[in-house]
């Protein structure tokens, strides 16, 4: 469907309901939307850390329009987060990472 839609900006917004459940179909939709890097303006994903792995791997390149990135894990203890090395978002204005710990080598230092 996205391949045939007008090139409007995309907003990816997933907040788990009932204990942050996410279906395989939800994961697939998020991953497919992330493939349209030049259109993604906002990303907000709230899901358990193991489920975040696939969407995080999909942000492995430049997102020229991305202004807002929020990743939330409901886990009570911070877990490791490694963003792909090629992740770039030159227009990023809002960044929120909740319940994550990331290393100094993270590409976030270059934003």
Protein Blocks (a to p, Z undefined) as FASTA:
>chain_A
ZZmpccbdcddddddeehiiacfklmmmmmmmmmmmmlmmbdcddddfklmmmmmmmmmc
ccfkbmbdcdddfbfbdcdddddfklccfkbfbdcdehiacdfklmklmZZ
